[in-house]
Each structure stands twice: as structure tokens, then as C-alpha cells.
């Protein structure tokens, strides 16, 4: 058994996994505005609730850049007190188990490659859209984290007057339309035209994210996950319309764009990290 942890932008989720099957999941609202010790204690508490004598390792995905070899995380999104945290050392000492740390979207990508939509592809990019925008990159069946585990920080690329993340994450709905992605999705499901128009606008922006990914990596496939991806049917057409001016049309024809369809895939990926270790 292994424990996978997803330290997201707003929640902590942890799961107990045996042979790729999620046995139990625990979730808590992240107290990101607290002190370093308080947030570490919250993380330790949720992991401790899953510990059994059969657990052989812990994998943790964090929304930040990571010194993977030493398990040190830097400048964690939404946790101001986490500037430089030796997380592997802290959790290893607490639980006396092997601990592996990586970026949260890399865990999502690893989960898709091992158990989800990307099993059939050797080179693909996983895009997570929710509180933020991040990418996990697989090249020749190998996760590519970059020198500082920051290879997938595509959300920080300049775009229009802001960056890709502003126009492709929850910030787009909150700042541009004074609503939330969840409310816009619920309204679209009810047939509200104003909500459908918001999703069409979103799709045009997200299509430009896809173009940037394809120009950079030319993957076999792109797998879209995260909370906003649940509304994919409402922005898929606009996204594809945005791809119409891509310089190499044959590339887009051959590209597979898939919606993640496995719950808690990032937890499975985080556990797979630990298992690989």
C-alpha cells in the first residue's frame, strides 16, 4: 500500500492506494493562511489518518517548484509561509517511511499515464485547469520535470495583458465575469445563454493555451483535467475554433485532445511516485 497526497490550491486530499486502486480518500480545506507549523501539522494529520502497518511509502504533489532529489519545496501557491520547506525530511522523520515529493500537475500526468487517458501515448501533455493552470509533460514514456521541476509552468507565460493562467483558470471567471467557474457551469447546465457565452469566451482563450503547448512540445495527445475540465463540453467547440489558425493544420488533425475521466487521478499519480521510488 502507498499513500498519495495532493496539496492543491484550496484543498488537501490524501488517499490510501493498493495496486492502483483507491481504498479510501480523506479531504480537508487547506488552511493556507496559517503559520508554517500549523499547515505542516494539518498535512501530517491527514496523512496520519491513513497510515497502516502495510503502507510502504508516501508520495506528495505540491503546487510549486521542487528540488526533487532532496524533497525541498519552494514558494508554494496559496501557502505564504511555505517559502523553503524540507518536506521530504519532515514527513520522513514523522512517519519513518520513504517520501517522494513532486509538482502536483506532474502527479496528475503520471496518474494519467499509468491509469488514465494517456496509457496509450508515449509523449503527451497533461493540463490541469482549476485554481491555476499547470502542465505535466511526458516525453518518450518519461516524466520531464525540467531542471527545477518547473517545466510545466505554462500558466506564467505572458498572454494579452496578463498571462495564460489569468485567462484559463478560476481567475478568469472571478475577475472578468464576477462569478465562479462552478456557478458558470451550473448555469450552463440549466441552459442559461449568458453562461454559455462565458464558456465560449473561455474556450477561445484556452485554445491559445493548447496552441502554445503544441508549438512547444508537439505531443501525441493533451489530457485536460482539474475542476474546470468538468465543463469541457461547454468550451470544447470554441477551443477547437481557436485552433483553426494554427500554422500546421496537419499537426492539429493528428493531435488527440482528451478529457480526464478518472476521479482522484492525481492521488494515484502521487502514490505511483512513491511506488517508483
KAPE-V937035 format. One record per run of one state. SS is the DSSP state (a for helix, b for strand, c for the rest). FROM is the first residue (numbers start at 1). LEN is the number of residues. If there is no record, write none. Layout:
<<SS FROM LEN> <SS FROM LEN>>
This chain:
<<c 1 1> <b 2 6> <c 8 3> <b 11 8> <c 19 2> <b 21 9> <c 30 6> <a 36 13> <c 49 8> <b 57 6> <c 63 2> <b 65 3> <c 68 4> <b 72 3> <c 75 9> <b 84 2> <c 86 1> <a 87 9> <c 96 2> <b 98 6> <a 104 12> <c 116 8> <b 124 6> <c 130 3> <b 133 7> <c 140 2> <b 142 2> <c 144 10> <a 154 3> <c 157 1> <b 158 2> <c 160 2> <b 162 2> <a 164 5> <c 169 1> <a 170 8> <c 178 3> <a 181 9> <c 190 3> <a 193 25> <c 218 3> <b 221 5> <c 226 1> <a 227 19> <c 246 3> <a 249 6> <c 255 1> <b 256 4> <c 260 5> <a 265 12> <c 277 1>>
